[in-house]
Structure formats: structure tokens, C-alpha cells
Amino acid sequence: MAAPGEEEDVMARYRSPLVSRYASAEMAYNFSERKKFGTWRRLWLYLAQAEKSLGLPITDEQIQEMEANLDNIDFKMAAEEEKKLRHDVMAHVHTFAHCCPKAAAIIHLGATSCYVGDNTDLIVLRDGFELLLPKLARVISRLADFAEKYADMPALGFTHYQPAQLTTVGKRCCLWIQDLCMDLQNLERARDDLRFRGVKGTTGTQASFLQLFEGDHSKVEELDRLVTEKAGFKRAYMVTGQTYSRKVDIGVLAVLASLGASIHKICTDIRLLANLKEIEEPFEKDQIGSSAMPYKRNPMRSERCCSLARHLMTLVMDPLQTASVQWFERTLDDSANRRVCLAEAFLTADIILSTLQNVSEGLVVYPKVIERRIRQELPFMATENIIMAMVKAGGNRQDCHEKIRVLSQQAAAVVKQEGGDNDFIARVRADSYFSPIHKQLESLLDPSSFTGRAPQQVAKFLKEEVRPALIPYRSKMGGKIELAL
């Protein structure tokens, strides 16, 4: 926030492009100051309500005053208080108390700063997952539609980025989908595994609350349960230091980093296919591919995904190191780091999912180019079929093998040394030795006979694994996405 008395000139200040250029308004709000400090006030309200219900002298009037001012936040006053006190939580305690004079004495009663700080972080992480999961499900759904449409279309497979046996366009897409389905499960599990820090006190012993309730352990436990429930969590961590374990952050960022790896792989494949002119991401009517080369159609969306995914994958190093150096009940060297890495991980995941959804909704396939590449490579792959057909027609396998070896090397020389097309089949047709199977050559070269069970695998995978995984998100599947930039 701007310092007191300063005019806010956003163009004169650095702004993270994750917010100013890329991320959705919903995710940007989730990590905003307004969401953060509004949640702090709600947590103070939950604490007061629970303490009142368990017999502490807190009045209905005090509760109502707090409820009426949950979003009445004077950010300028809070900034002034923080500058003076050098403590963000106490600055907001004072700011809340200023508009709740009757409740001032019981705000933050028995709590430590991490009561609002850590519990808010956990709420924000949970809500972040709730924003990401439907987006990931939509990407999977769009790619599933694409895979189903092209389940039978033969395409040249690649291993080591060298021509390999045929697959289908839809089967290759299912490799992408399977990785994303793993990510969907990982994100769901990470969300469901999150617990609330709860009401634990300064070093996690709940000593202050035990004193408030005059040694009544059952009331302290019930206080913890009530506040946890009010915050929308089913469970709280049973033991904490001053903070919840920073290993929780590792788990959260690890699944996001894994999602980044999946999207990087998918978009790299799309970039390679664009170079081969087999598949392209959407390209808008007035879009410019290059300032110098007007003919270019650069895969800029996929490149953006790869660029941001690299950043997302590196962020997991922050919580790994932070968790390793938290001395005893806590040290404060986690705070500044976590302000950056947690928000950036979710903001980055948000934009790469939105971008990939846009790509998957407009993928363009060029069947003729795919067919041409198959024709260039298939003759060599068909040699075993030709040998078997000749043997069935009465030929000798070893003689046939030698004939094909010579003809295939001649054809390879035309391709590699002369830059010509693969003429292996023309050579077979011209050789009288192969006359017994000349009429079979067309069927022996049918690309669909080289794709194995790929179409059946696509159908079974989509029906039994993919579509069922998307059922919880069915109501959020509609609407195409348009990228702002």
C-alpha cells in the first residue's frame, strides 16, 4: 500500500507482471491485502464468538460491532500504525479497535500473531486450490474432446525425437491428459490434506487459553474445534510451534511445481509439432507473429506457458529451504520469503492453466502434413510386413531380407544425400522379385494397420478414467477463455 500522504502512481512503481499482466482477477484477489486483512478480522470474530459461547465475558454488543466492521478497513490508518509500531498484526488490531471501540478490549484475546497470520495463509491456500482445480478440469475436458475427435488419425510417433512407429493424434494427446489427471488428483489431495492451525498460542502450548479458561482443558479443546469449524476446516493440526509446520508449504508448492512440469512438457510438444506444421495453437486474425518476418506464426502461448512453468517449478525450493531452517518453535526468517513464493506459485499456476485452456480450445490440425510425413517414413516401417507377405507367397525370407536391405539403403541415400522423397515403394514396384505381392502393397501400407490399439486405448481411457474424474467439476466446465494479452 502507498505510504501515508503519497499519491499512488501505479505506472511509476514496479508491479509484478503475474498480477498486472497475467493472472485472473479471482486469483489476484485471493492474495490481495483486502482478502488478507478482511480474513484477519473474521478470524478475530470467530475467536470472540467461540470464547463467548464457552463462558468468557464477551457481550452480544461487542460481537455485533465486530460483525458490522469486518470490511470497514482504514488501510491508511493501518499503514501509519505499522510504520509506528513496526508490527503488522498489532497495527491492524489497533485499526480494528478504532472502529470497534466497545469490542477493543477483547479483540485478539489470548491469541498470538500467527493466529491470524498462519490461519489466514491456510485459508488462502485452500481457496487457491479451489480456484485452480476447476481450471485444470476444464483443460483436461478440452483436451479429452480433442483426443476423442482425433482418436483414429494416424500420426508418426517419435522416440528420441527420431521417427518411430505410428501412433494417433488422439493417443498422443492422451499422454498429456494422463499427466494432468495425476496433477488433478495431487491438487485435490493437497487441498484435502490442509488442516487449520487453530487456536494454539505463542509456542503452540495453548497456555494463554488455558489461563483464560482457568485450567479447563476441555474448554480449550472445544475453543480450538469451534474456531476450526467456523473457518471451514474439518481438522486442525494437533501440535504446532508458533507456526504450523513449514513442511505443509513444501507439499503445496510441490504439487504446483509438478503441474508446471506437466504443462511445460505439453507445450513443448505443441511447439515441436508447430515446427513440423502438424498442429498449431490458435492464431488470431490480426495477430503478428514477428515484427520482421510477417509470414511467421510463432507458438507464443505455448512459449509463455513454458516460460512461466519454469518459474513455477523453481519456487518449491523456497519452502524446502525454509522448513529446514526453522529453529525450535519458529524463526521469523520464513515470513518475507513466504510472502513471495506462496502467492507467486498460485498466480503462476493460474495463468498457465488459463493459457493452456485457450490453446486447447483452438488447436489446429493439418491432416495433409501428417499424412505426408507418414508417407515419408512408413515405407521403411513396412519392410517387415512386406517380408511376411513374400514368405506367405512362397518366397525365401533371407533372400527377401537382402533385397529389401539393398533397396532401403538406396532409398535412404535419395532422402539423405539428394534431399529427395522416399522412393522405396517405387523401387519395390519396379523389382520383378516382388511381383507376387505388388497388388497387396496398398493394403500393406495402410497407416491404420500400424497404430495398434491406439484408438481403443483412447476410448477406454477417456471413458473409464478421464470423464469420471471430471464429474465433480461438471457445473464449472462451460465457457471459452479469451486471453487479455
MOWOGI-V969867 format. One line per field, one symbol per residue. ss: DSSP state (h for helix, s for strand, l for the rest). phi: phi as a letter, one per 20 degrees, with the letter a starting at -180 (. if undefined). A space follows every 10 residues. Layout:
ss=???
phi=???
This chain:
ss=lllllllllh hhllllhhhh hhllhhhhhh llhhhhhhhh hhhhhhhhhh hhhllllllh hhhhhhhhll llllhhhhhh hhhhhllhhh hhhhhhhhhl lllhhhllll llhhhhhhhh hhhhhhhhhh hhhhhhhhhh hhhhhhhhhl lllssssssl lssssssshh hhhhhhhhhh hhhhhhhhhh hhhllsllll llllllhhhh hhllllhhhh hhhhhhhhhh lllllsllll llllllhhhh hhhhhhhhhh hhhhhhhhhh hhhhhhllss llllllllll lllllllllh hhhhhhhhhh hhhhlhhhhh hhhhllllll lhhhhhhhhh hhhhhhhhhh hhhhhhhhhh lllsslhhhh hhhhhhhhhh hlhhhhhhhh hhllllhhhh hhhhhhhhhh hhhhhhhlll lllhhhhhhh lhhhhhhhhh hhhhllhhhh lllhhhhhhh hhhhhhhhhh hhhhhhllll lllll
phi=.ffgneeedf fdcfcfffef ddfffffffg defffffffg fffffgffff fffeoffcef ffffffffcg dedeffffff ffffelbfff feffffffec ffegfdfmfn edgfgeffff gffffgffff ffgfffffff fffffffffd geffbfeccm ldgcffccgf fgffffffff fffgffffff ffffdefndc nfdnemffff fgdlneffff ffggfffgff endebdffcb efdfgffgff fffffffffg ffffffffgf ffffffmecc fgcfgdfdeb fdcfefcfef ffffgfffff fffffffffg ffffdefler cefeffffge ffffffffgf fffffffgff ecfdddgfff ffffffdfgf fegfffgfff ffeoeegfff gfgfffffff fffffeedme efdgfffffe efgegfdgfe ggffdfgffd elegfffgff fffedfgffe gfdgfdefnf ddefc
